[in-house]
Amino acid sequence: NRILGFKYYLGVCFVFDTKFWGILDGLILLQKHGMDRVLIQTNSSEIVQAIQGRNP
């Protein structure tokens, strides 16, 4: 099992932004490492709706 990590400076922003960018950057990192199956876990219904393309 590989463990990957990253950090990203967003400056001053909303919690939604940090969660969304964290998931997006994580997906990009996984794709670069050839991983094509991902399970995303979050406690934010707003993030889930944004990923699914629905308005929160």
C-alpha positions as CSV (number, residue, x, y, z in Angstrom):
1,N,0.0,0.0,0.0
2,R,1.3,3.4,-0.9
3,I,0.6,6.5,1.2
4,L,0.7,9.8,-0.6
5,G,0.4,13.3,0.9
6,F,0.5,16.9,-0.2
7,K,0.1,20.4,1.1
8,Y,-1.2,23.5,-0.6
9,Y,-1.3,27.1,0.5
10,L,-4.7,28.7,-0.2
11,G,-4.4,31.8,1.8
12,V,-7.5,33.2,3.4
13,C,-10.6,31.4,2.1
14,F,-13.8,29.5,3.1
15,V,-13.8,26.0,4.6
16,F,-15.7,24.8,1.5
17,D,-12.8,26.0,-0.7
18,T,-10.2,24.1,1.4
19,K,-12.2,20.9,1.3
20,F,-12.9,21.1,-2.4
21,W,-9.3,21.9,-3.3
22,G,-8.0,19.1,-1.1
23,I,-10.2,16.6,-2.9
24,L,-9.3,17.9,-6.3
25,D,-5.6,18.0,-5.7
26,G,-5.7,14.5,-4.1
27,L,-7.5,13.2,-7.3
28,I,-4.9,14.8,-9.5
29,L,-2.0,13.3,-7.4
30,L,-3.6,9.9,-7.6
31,Q,-4.1,10.1,-11.3
32,K,-0.5,11.0,-11.8
33,H,0.5,7.9,-9.9
34,G,-1.7,5.7,-12.2
35,M,-4.5,5.1,-9.7
36,D,-7.9,4.9,-11.4
37,R,-10.1,3.7,-8.6
38,V,-10.8,6.1,-5.7
39,L,-13.1,6.2,-2.7
40,I,-13.7,9.7,-1.4
41,Q,-14.9,10.2,2.1
42,T,-16.1,13.6,3.4
43,N,-18.5,14.9,6.0
44,S,-19.6,17.8,3.9
45,S,-22.8,17.4,2.0
46,E,-22.0,20.6,0.1
47,I,-18.8,19.0,-1.3
48,V,-20.7,15.9,-2.3
49,Q,-23.3,18.0,-4.1
50,A,-20.6,20.0,-5.9
51,I,-18.8,16.8,-7.1
52,Q,-22.1,15.4,-8.3
53,G,-22.8,18.7,-10.2
54,R,-25.7,19.8,-8.1
55,N,-26.2,23.2,-6.5
56,P,-25.8,23.2,-2.7
